[in-house]
């Protein structure tokens, strides 16, 4: 086929956007209200993004040469003698295969930039593009015939790579703006839905600080399931500022552990958790509780309002990176509502703390539910993950590790 000719890539991308607009319009009001818009936008991005094409090196094992009768074009001067345009001669057919990844339809699309001289014919399969050349026996037996054939192949694959690079630039620009457009469409729809539903204003958990606390210096196409029903209710959440303050209090206490690890060497996990509770209660007037019963068990640290968690944390002794997935799953299982802000705190009593931090980061990034891992400090990770217990919701998790190794 003649590549980069059949379809206008700009029209293809525009049509895709219109399909996304129709998809957003098709969401039910309940789906818009019941799900985190970031998750819906990520799903739309995964559904409507286009994978750029990457052509790799020739797969030599698939190179094919066969003997055949081929048609050779007769020069116009001799056509009257032969009374035809082509004549059949003995020859060979050579086929060269180049693997590619990405959306194969891009080979049919005319990008905003293109080569005026045209492109060589190719055949596009599921995983390969191929170049087919016909040569007479006389041609392949000529001087430097092999070098000439391979030089032609080299020129042709360069032309195709140049052509697909133009298409890829258009696609990359489209992909970069896609999620932003999706989020804008969803926000517009949600504003209309909120107006229609007359949703009650959201309430913030009143975090009353003691006088001391005011002066204390305390911190990856993956389309996920979504919720399809929405129960209107007052939503109690802790503000970002209070969340940061709670985390800073925990980090301040953790720094105390690290400065004098021998002082805490005899303490078990529960004892260390209780010291954190004491620090938090000094700040939040007894609002933090331990071993609070939640959705599927008892969480270590919980600040609640009207039986709804505003902040939930788990404290663990470090046993290895394999336990991180289970700890986050356990934390997720406690959550019964959206926008919950959480923390996972590890007490590390093993040697080589820096190596443990590296393995912890690797374990966090490897989780399929994880969407973001940001290193705030060497021992602190700001994470955003998809809830498996509450479809369509994202959870903010701050993971902290404290070095409590004490030499004998």
TORLUMKE-414116 format. One record per atom (N, C-alpha, C, O): x, y, z; residue in one letter. Coordinates in steps of 0.05 Angstrom, whole numbers, plus 5000, padded with zeros to 4 digits. Atoms other than C-alpha are relative to their C-alpha. Layout:
XYZa;...
REM end
This chain:
501749765000x;500050005000x;501750255000x;504150245008x;498649744999x;502050734992x;499450125028x;497150195034x;500549924972x;503050965065x;499450305002x;500050464983x;500449724993x;500951625097x;498350154980x;499050374971x;501549885022x;495551765046x;497049985004x;495550174997x;502950065000x;488651465061x;498350195017x;496150265010x;501649854981x;486451875121x;501450255010x;503950265011x;498949764988x;487452585148x;500349965030x;498249935043x;499650054971x;490552505217x;498650205017x;497650145039x;501449804985x;487753165241x;497049945003x;495949985025x;502950074998x;480652925225x;499749755018x;497749745033x;500150244983x;482052255259x;500150085030x;498549995046x;499749914973x;484252605323x;497650165009x;496650145032x;502449844994x;478353095320x;497649825005x;496049865023x;502250204996x;473552505313x;500249865026x;498249815040x;499650134974x;476652175373x;499150185023x;497950085042x;500949814979x;475452805415x;497050015001x;495850015023x;503050005000x;468152815393x;498949745013x;496849755026x;500950254988x;467552085414x;500350025031x;498649925046x;499649974971x;470352275483x;497850185011x;496850135033x;502149824991x;465352845488x;497449845003x;495949885023x;502450164999x;459752355473x;500149805023x;498149755036x;499750184977x;462551875525x;499450145026x;498050035043x;500549844975x;462452415579x;497050065002x;495950035024x;502949955000x;455352595559x;498449755008x;496249775019x;501450244994x;453451865567x;500149915030x;498649745039x;499850074972x;455651835640x;497450085014x;496450305010x;502349944983x;449751805688x;500850205021x;503150225029x;499449814979x;449152355740x;501249865025x;503149975037x;499050154977x;450351825794x;503049934997x;504549935016x;497250075005x;456851615761x;501950245003x;504150215013x;498449764997x;459352325758x;500550075030x;502750155038x;499849924972x;457852445832x;501449795017x;502649865037x;499050224983x;460151765858x;503049954995x;504249795011x;497350075007x;467051765826x;501950245001x;501050464995x;497949795002x;473452165832x;500450084971x;500949904954x;499849915027x;473952585770x;502749944988x;503049894963x;497450075009x;481352445765x;500049714989x;501349654969x;500250275009x;479751705758x;498549984974x;499349844956x;501550005025x;474451825706x;501650124977x;501650014955x;498349885021x;479252275668x;502249814991x;502949794968x;498050195006x;484651745672x;498949774983x;500249684964x;501350215016x;479851225645x;499550104971x;499949954952x;500549885027x;477951685587x;502650024985x;502749974961x;497449985013x;485251805573x;500949734989x;501849704967x;499250275008x;486651055571x;498349904976x;499349764959x;501850095021x;480650945526x;500550144973x;500350024952x;499949855025x;481851495475x;502950094992x;503250214971x;497349945008x;489451585475x;500849834976x;499749614973x;499050155023x;493151355413x;503049945005x;504550115013x;497350094995x;499550955419x;501850084976x;501349984954x;498149945022x;505251255377x;501349754990x;501549555004x;498750245013x;508750775329x;503050025004x;504250234999x;497150034999x;515750545342x;500949764982x;500049544987x;499050225018x;519250145287x;502749925009x;504650085012x;497550104991x;524849705311x;501749894976x;500849924953x;498250105021x;530549375272x;498949764986x;497149634997x;501050225015x;529448865219x;500349735015x;502249695029x;499950264988x;527848165243x;501149814978x;499649724960x;498750145021x;532847775202x;499049724996x;499049614974x;501050275002x;529847095218x;497649984981x;497049764970x;502450005017x;523647295178x;500650084971x;498950064954x;499349925027x;527447545117x;499549764981x;500349544986x;500950215018x;524747155058x;500750064970x;500250284961x;499349975029x;527247054986x;499049754986x;499649524994x;501050225016x;523646624935x;500350054970x;500350274961x;499849995029x;524446464862x;497250024988x;495349894998x;502749965012x;518646694818x;500250134973x;502350254966x;500249855024x;516446954752x;499150285008x;497250325023x;500749734993x;516247704757x;499450164974x;500450094952x;500649835023x;513648254711x;502050234999x;502550375019x;498249785005x;518648734682x;498850194980x;497850114959x;501249795017x;516249384652x;501850034975x;504250064976x;498649975026x;518049454578x;500350304994x;498350454997x;499649725007x;521050114558x;498250084977x;497749924959x;502049915020x;516150524515x;500949954971x;499349904953x;499050035028x;520750474453x;499549724989x;499249694965x;500250285009x;520049714451x;497149895002x;496749664995x;502750114995x;512549654468x;498649934974x;497149734973x;501250075026x;510449654395x;500949734991x;499449574979x;498950265008x;514949054383x;498849785016x;498049575005x;501150224983x;512448654443x;497050025002x;495749825010x;502949964999x;505348934439x;498849975028x;496649895031x;500950004972x;504848984515x;501950175016x;504150235008x;498349834982x;507449394573x;501949845017x;504049945025x;498450164982x;510248824615x;500749734987x;499349644969x;499250275009x;513948174602x;500849845025x;502049955043x;499250174977x;514847584650x;502849904996x;503549804975x;497350105001x;521947394667x;500549845026x;499149885045x;499250144976x;525346934717x;501350205019x;502950385012x;498949814981x;526947304781x;499649905029x;499149675034x;500350064971x;526647324857x;498350225012x;498250455004x;501649824983x;521847644907x;501350015028x;501449805041x;498749974974x;525247914970x;498150155019x;496950355011x;501749874980x;521248085033x;501650045025x;502949865036x;498549934976x;524148445093x;497950105021x;496250265014x;502049954979x;520348495159x;501250185023x;503450125032x;499249824978x;520849055211x;497750005021x;495550095015x;502050004980x;517048965277x;499350295008x;501050475006x;500749734990x;513149565304x;498149965023x;496749765026x;502049994979x;509049745365x;498450264996x;499450444984x;501749765002x;503350245370x;497649954981x;497149724973x;502550025015x;497150395330x;500749994970x;501650194958x;499250055028x;498250105260x;498550184980x;499550224958x;501449825019x;492950565229x;501450254994x;500850394974x;498449755005x;497951135234x;501449984973x;502050194961x;498650035026x;501350845172x;498250094977x;499150144955x;501849915021x;495051045134x;499450305002x;498150414984x;500849724995x;494651755162x;501950204990x;504450184992x;498549775011x;496952395130x;500350205022x;498350325031x;499549834977x;500252805185x;500150304991x;499950364967x;499849715006x;500853565189x;502550074985x;502750274971x;497549975015x;507953495163x;500449744984x;499649534992x;499750245017x;509853025106x;502250064980x;503050294976x;497949975020x;515152905053x;498650044973x;496949884965x;501249945026x;513353204986x;500649794979x;499149754960x;499150205020x;517052654948x;498549745002x;499049564985x;501450254997x;512352104972x;501649795015x;503749855025x;498950214984x;513851445006x;500049744986x;498349704968x;500050275012x;515650734986x;497649835009x;496649875031x;502250184993x;510250204985x;500849815023x;503149735024x;499550194979x;509649775047x;497549835004x;495349894994x;502350174991x;505149215074x;499950025030x;502049975043x;500349974971x;502449325144x;498549765011x;496249715003x;501350224987x;500948715187x;499350075029x;499450305037x;500749964972x;498948625260x;502450105016x;502150285033x;497749934984x;506048695286x;502450084983x;504550154994x;497749945018x;510448815225x;499250184977x;496850184968x;500249895027x;511349255165x;502049854983x;504149774993x;498250155017x;514548925106x;500450154974x;498750304964x;499349885026x;518049155043x;500449764980x;501949574986x;499850225020x;517348714980x;501350124975x;500550324964x;498649915024x;522248784922x;500249774980x;500549544988x;499750205021x;522348424856x;502450074982x;502750294973x;497649965017x;528848334817x;500249764981x;499649534987x;499450225019x;530447944754x;502649865008x;504249975022x;497650154994x;535747404758x;502550154990x;504650155002x;497849845012x;540047844714x;500950225019x;503250285022x;499449784982x;539548414764x;501449915025x;503350035034x;498850094975x;541148004826x;502749874996x;504249835015x;497450115005x;547147694792x;502150214991x;504450144986x;498249795008x;550048354773x;502050095021x;501850005044x;497949914981x;555948704805x;498850175022x;497150355017x;501049854976x;554548964876x;497049995003x;495850175015x;502950024999x;547348714870x;499050005028x;497050135035x;500950024972x;546848544944x;500150275013x;498350365026x;499749734987x;549549224966x;497950194990x;496850355005x;502049825011x;544849584919x;497249955011x;495750135018x;502650074989x;538749204944x;499850095029x;497750205037x;500149934972x;540549325017x;500050315004x;498950415022x;500049704999x;541950065003x;497250114995x;496350305008x;502749915005x;535050134974x;498249955024x;496650125031x;501550064976x;532049795035x;500650215021x;498750305035x;499249804980x;535950265080x;498750274995x;497850405013x;501349755006x;533250875043x;497049995005x;495950185015x;502950024997x;526150615044x;499150005029x;497250135036x;500850014972x;525950455118x;500550275013x;499050355031x;499649734989x;528851145133x;497750184992x;496750335009x;502349845009x;523351465092x;497549945017x;496050125025x;502350074984x;518051075130x;500350095029x;498350185041x;499649904973x;521151235197x;499650305002x;498550405021x;500449715001x;521251965178x;497050074999x;496050245013x;502849965003x;513951925157x;498549955026x;496750105033x;501550074975x;511651585221x;500850195022x;499250245041x;499249804979x;515652095263x;498250254998x;497650375019x;501849785003x;511252645234x;497249945012x;496150115026x;502650084988x;504952265253x;500249985030x;498450065044x;499650024971x;507752115322x;500050275014x;498950305036x;500049744988x;508852855335x;497250115004x;496550225024x;502849914998x;501553005321x;498649845022x;497049955038x;501350174980x;499452415365x;500950075028x;499350085046x;499049934973x;503952615423x;498850265009x;498250295033x;501249754992x;501153315422x;497149955008x;496150075028x;502850074993x;494053025422x;499949865027x;498249935044x;500150154975x;495652545479x;500650185024x;499450155045x;499249824978x;498853095521x;497650175010x;497450235034x;502349834993x;492453505520x;497549845007x;495549965016x;502550164998x;487552925524x;498949995028x;496550035032x;501150024973x;487052835599x;499050275011x;497050285025x;501049734991x;486453585611x;497350064988x;495650175001x;502649965012x;480753615561x;497949835013x;495649925017x;501950184987x;477453015593x;499150115027x;496850115034x;500649894974x;477953325662x;498250254998x;496450295014x;501749765004x;475053985636x;497149924993x;495250045004x;502750095007x;469153615605x;498549895024x;496149945028x;501250124976x;467953235669x;499250215021x;497150195033x;500549794980x;468353855713x;497550164991x;495850235008x;502449865010x;463254205668x;497549845005x;495449955013x;502350174996x;458653615672x;499349995030x;496949995037x;500550024971x;459453565748x;498750255010x;496950245027x;501349754992x;457654305756x;497150004994x;495450095009x;502850015007x;451254185719x;498549805017x;496249855025x;501350204983x;449753555759x;499550115028x;497450075040x;500349884973x;451053915825x;497850205001x;496350215021x;502249815001x;446354465805x;497449854999x;495449945012x;502450155002x;441153955787x;499349865026x;497049865035x;500450154974x;441953545851x;499850195024x;498850105045x;499849824977x;442854165895x;501449865023x;500549845046x;498450154981x;448253775931x;500750185024x;501350415021x;499449854976x;449353996003x;502950075001x;504749934991x;497349914998x;455554396018x;501749805017x;500749685036x;498350184986x;461453986041x;500950135026x;501350375028x;499249904973x;463454046115x;502849905006x;503549675000x;497350084992x;470454036141x;500049925029x;498650045046x;499850094972x;472053656204x;501350225017x;503450325010x;498849794983x;473154176259x;502449895016x;502049735034x;497650094987x;480254066281x;500950215020x;502350405014x;499549794980x;480654456347x;502749955013x;503249745025x;497450034989x;487754566368x;500250125028x;498850315035x;499549894974x;490254676438x;501850244997x;503050284976x;498449765001x;493855326455x;502949924995x;504450074981x;497350095004x;500454936458x;500549934971x;502649994959x;499750105028x;499354636389x;500350234981x;501650204960x;499949775019x;498555326357x;502950104998x;503750214978x;497349905000x;505755496377x;502049784996x;504449834993x;498150235002x;508754796371x;500949974971x;499349994952x;498950045027x;513354686311x;500149704995x;501949565005x;500150295002x;511653986289x;502549864986x;502649624984x;500949874995x;511153396123x;499550264998x;497850365011x;499450035008x;500650835700x;496849904983x;496849804961x;502649904995x;490950235582x;499049865025x;498349625025x;501050124975x;489150155655x;497450145007x;497450345021x;502749894994x;481750295659x;499049875025x;498549635025x;500850124974x;479650195731x;497050005003x;495650164991x;502950004995x;472650015756x;499050265012x;500550395027x;501249764988x;468050595775x;497449925013x;496249725007x;502650044987x;461950655819x;497850104982x;498250304967x;502249925017x;455250705785x;497650115016x;495550185004x;502249884983x;450950945844x;501250205018x;503650195026x;499149794983x;451451555887x;497950055022x;495650095017x;501849954978x;448551645957x;500650285011x;502850335021x;499649724991x;447652375974x;500150015031x;498449905044x;499749984971x;450152526044x;502050235006x;503550314988x;498049804992x;454153046083x;502749865000x;503049635009x;497450115002x;461452926070x;501950145019x;502350395017x;498249884981x;466253046127x;502949934992x;503549694989x;497250065008x;473553116109x;501850195015x;501050405025x;498149834987x;479753396139x;501450174979x;501950084957x;498849825020x;482953996104x;502849914994x;504149775009x;497250065007x;489553936068x;501950125020x;504050005026x;498349874981x;492554416118x;500249835026x;502449795037x;500050174976x;490453986178x;501349734995x;502749625012x;498750255008x;492653356141x;503150045001x;504549875012x;497149954999x;499553666132x;501050045028x;503249955035x;499249964972x;499753866205x;500149745015x;501949705031x;500050274987x;497953166228x;502549854992x;503949735009x;497650145010x;503452876184x;502550125012x;504449985018x;497749864989x;508353396210x;500449915029x;502749885038x;499850094972x;506753186282x;501149725001x;502849665018x;499050285000x;507952456265x;503050004993x;504549855004x;497249995008x;514452636230x;501850105022x;504050015026x;498549894977x;516753046289x;500549795021x;502749775032x;499750224981x;515452456335x;501949794990x;503649685005x;498250205012x;518951986287x;502950095001x;504749925005x;497349904998x;525052436287x;501149965028x;503549925032x;499150054972x;525252366363x;500849715003x;502849655016x;499250284999x;525351606355x;502849974988x;504449824999x;497450045014x;531151666306x;502450115015x;504650015014x;497849884986x;535252116350x;500949835024x;503349825031x;499450164976x;534851656411x;498749734998x;496949665013x;501350265004x;533150956385x;500249815024x;498449655028x;499850194978x;535750606447x;497950055021x;497149875036x;502149944980x;530550966490x;497449864993x;495849825011x;502550135008x;525150616450x;500449714992x;498649584981x;499350275009x;528649956438x;498349785012x;497749584999x;501650214987x;524349576487x;497050024992x;495549844998x;502849965007x;517849846459x;499249834976x;500749804957x;501150155023x;513549416414x;498350184982x;498150424988x;501549845019x;509249646356x;497850155013x;497450395007x;502349864987x;503249806400x;500950235018x;499650435019x;498949794983x;507550196449x;500850254984x;500350484992x;499149785017x;510550616394x;497650154988x;497650404986x;502449875010x;503650746365x;498750185022x;497850395015x;501249854978x;501250986433x;501550275005x;500250475012x;498549754997x;506851506436x;499150204978x;499050444982x;501049835022x;504451766368x;497250115007x;496650345002x;502749924992x;497251786395x;500250235020x;498750425019x;499849794980x;499552196454x;500850264988x;499850474996x;499249755013x;502952696409x;497750124985x;497450374985x;502349905016x;496852756364x;497850115019x;496650315012x;502149914982x;492052826423x;500850265014x;499150425022x;499149744990x;496453386450x;499450234981x;499250464989x;500549815021x;495053736385x;497050034994x;496050254990x;502849995008x;487853546371x;498049935022x;495949825017x;501950014977x;484753536441x;498649735002x;496249715005x;501150264995x;483852786447x;498449894977x;497049684980x;501550105022x;480852696378x;501149764987x;499749624971x;498750245012x;485752146358x;499649765018x;500149785042x;500450244985x;484051446380x;501549774988x;502149774964x;498650245009x;487550776375x;498249765000x;496349755015x;501650245002x;484850096356x;497150064996x;495349935007x;502849935006x;478550426329x;498849804980x;500149734961x;501350195018x;473649946297x;499250154974x;497950364975x;500649885025x;473050106223x;498449794983x;497249614994x;501650165018x;469949776162x;500549705002x;498649545005x;499450294999x;473549106164x;502249945021x;503849765016x;498150054980x;477649126227x;500650245018x;498950425019x;499349784982x;481249586276x;502550144990x;504650014986x;497749855009x;485850136252x;501650105023x;500550145045x;498249924979x;491750376292x;499550285010x;499350335034x;500549724993x;490451126291x;497750114983x;497650074959x;502449905014x;483851466273x;499050265012x;498750275036x;501349764992x;481152166277x;497350014986x;497250004961x;502750035012x;473552156266x;498250235007x;498750395025x;502249804996x;467452606261x;497549864992x;497149784969x;502650135005x;460452306268x;500549724988x;499249644968x;499450285008x;463351596260x;501149984971x;501049774959x;498850015027x;466551786194x;503050095002x;503650295015x;497149954997x;474151766188x;500850244985x;500250284961x;498849785013x;477652406173x;503049944994x;504150034974x;497250085004x;484652106181x;500349725012x;499449675034x;499550274992x;486751386186x;502949934995x;504050004974x;497250075004x;493751116197x;500549725011x;499249635030x;499150264991x;497050436205x;503050025008x;504550144994x;497250014991x;503550316244x;500949724999x;499649535008x;499050275005x;507849716226x;503049995007x;504450195002x;497150064999x;514549416243x;500849914972x;499449764959x;499150075027x;518549356179x;500949705000x;502749625015x;499350295003x;518848616158x;501049944972x;501949724967x;499150055028x;520548706084x;498050134981x;495750194988x;501649855020x;517849016020x;497549854992x;495649974983x;502450155008x;512948446007x;497650065017x;495350035008x;502349944982x;508748666066x;498750264994x;496550325004x;501249745006x;507449356036x;497349974987x;495450114994x;502650035015x;501949115989x;497849925020x;495650025018x;502050094980x;498348756047x;499350235019x;496950265026x;500649774982x;498949376092x;498250204987x;496450304999x;501749815015x;495949836039x;497349884995x;495350034996x;502650125004x;490449336025x;498450005026x;496050055026x;501349994974x;488949306099x;499050285006x;496850325015x;500849724996x;488850066103x;497650074983x;495750204993x;502249955018x;484250106043x;497449875010x;495249985007x;502450154991x;479449596075x;498650155022x;496250105027x;501349854979x;478150076133x;498350234990x;496650335005x;501249755010x;475750636089x;497249954990x;496749774975x;502850035008x;468250726080x;498950234984x;496650244977x;500949775015x;467951386043x;502350124985x;504650044989x;498049895018x;471651795993x;501650235012x;500850355031x;498249784993x;477252305999x;501249975028x;501750175041x;498750044974x;480151986061x;503050034998x;504249944979x;497149954999x;487152196079x;501249815020x;500449805043x;498950224984x;491551656106x;503050015003x;504350174990x;497150034997x;498551466129x;500749725007x;499249575020x;498950264993x;502650836133x;502850055011x;504650164998x;497549934985x;508250876185x;501549745006x;500449555017x;498450234995x;513950386189x;502250075020x;503650275018x;497749994981x;518750286248x;502049804990x;501549564989x;497950185012x;525250006220x;502249955020x;503650145029x;497950074981x;529849636267x;502249834988x;503749695001x;498050155014x;534149316214x;502350184990x;502050424989x;497749855010x;541049526188x;499450094971x;497550014959x;500049915028x;542249876122x;497450144993x;495950054975x;502549855003x;536550376126x;499650114971x;497450114961x;500249895027x;538150696058x;499249794980x;497649854962x;500850225018x;537550026023x;497049935004x;495649874984x;502850054995x;530849916057x;498250214988x;496150154978x;501649785013x;528350596033x;499849954970x;497649994958x;500050065028x;530250385962x;498049784994x;496549804974x;501950235005x;526449725967x;497150085005x;495349994992x;502749904995x;520450085997x;498950154977x;496650124969x;500949855023x;520150565939x;499349824977x;497349864963x;500450185022x;520750005889x;497349845004x;495849804985x;502550154995x;515049615923x;497650184996x;495650084986x;502249815004x;510550235922x;499450044971x;497150034962x;500349955028x;511750375849x;499049754985x;497849784964x;500850255013x;510549645831x;497049935003x;496049754989x;502850074994x;503449635859x;498250084976x;498450314967x;501749935022x;498249605803x;498050225006x;497150374988x;501949794992x;493550065842x;501350285002x;499950485003x;498649754994x;498850595851x;500050194975x;500550104953x;500149815022x;498151225808x;502350215003x;503150324982x;497949804997x;503451685838x;501749935025x;500649875046x;498250024977x;509551615883x;502050234998x;503650244979x;498349764999x;513052265900x;501849995025x;500849965047x;498150014977x;519352275944x;500150295011x;501150474999x;499949744987x;518452855993x;502650035017x;503750255019x;497650014985x;524352656036x;501149714997x;499749544986x;498950275005x;528952046037x;498249795013x;498149565002x;501650204986x;524251696085x;497050054999x;495549945014x;502849925002x;517651996063x;499050004972x;500250134954x;501150025027x;513351836002x;497150095000x;495550005016x;502749915005x;507152195979x;498849844978x;499749844955x;501150195019x;502751685945x;497050064994x;495650165011x;502849995007x;496151685908x;499449734987x;500749654967x;500650265010x;492851015895x;497049974996x;495450115008x;502850075005x;486350725869x;498949825022x;500249635029x;501250174979x;481750435922x;498849754986x;497349774967x;501250255010x;479949705909x;497449945015x;495849785006x;502550054984x;474549725963x;497850194992x;495450114993x;502049815008x;470950345938x;500650094971x;502150284966x;499449945028x;471050355861x;499650294993x;497750425002x;500349725009x;472151025829x;501250205018x;501050445013x;498849814981x;475851325888x;503049985002x;504149774997x;497149994996x;483051545900x;500550045029x;499050185043x;499249974972x;486551505967x;502750145001x;504650084986x;497449874994x;492051975991x;501349845022x;500249815044x;498550154980x;497251576029x;502850125003x;504350154984x;497349914995x;503451856062x;501449765014x;500649675035x;498450224990x;508551306074x;502550115013x;504150244999x;497649914986x;513851446127x;501549765012x;500249585023x;498450214988x;519551006150x;502050145019x;503350335012x;498249894980x;523451156214x;502149805008x;501649575014x;497750174995x;530350886227x;500449985031x;501350165044x;499850054971x;530250576297x;502049785006x;501849655027x;497950204995x;536250126290x;501850105022x;502950325021x;498249934977x;540250126355x;502149775003x;501449545005x;497950194996x;546949786361x;499949875027x;499150005047x;500050144974x;547549266416x;502050135019x;502350045042x;
REM end
